[in-house]
Amino acid sequence: MGNQKTNSMQEEYLSNQVEDEYLTRCVVDTSTKTFNLFSNLGNQKTVKCENTEEFMNVLNVVRTKLDDRSELVYADPLTKIAL
């Protein structure tokens, strides 16, 4: 019985030591008003903004959440090629 309690306590301790997820990189695509967000745990999310005001609000939040500006990158703008 004591061994089971010890194992349970170890599992609880380890589960409390799980690293918090945080934003590590953001790729901003101004052409599509899209943000691709990457976390330290390898998760990726895409945020598609409906208008310019929403895009600017999200950009301001991302800028304040990232500690190192090198983590904020911009995708190359889309261009039309004349044929």
Secondary structure, DSSP 8 states (H G I E B T S, - for coil): -HHHHHHHHHHHHHHHT-----EEEEEEETTTTEEEEEETTS-EEEEE-SSHHHHHHHHHHHHHH-SSGGGEEE---------
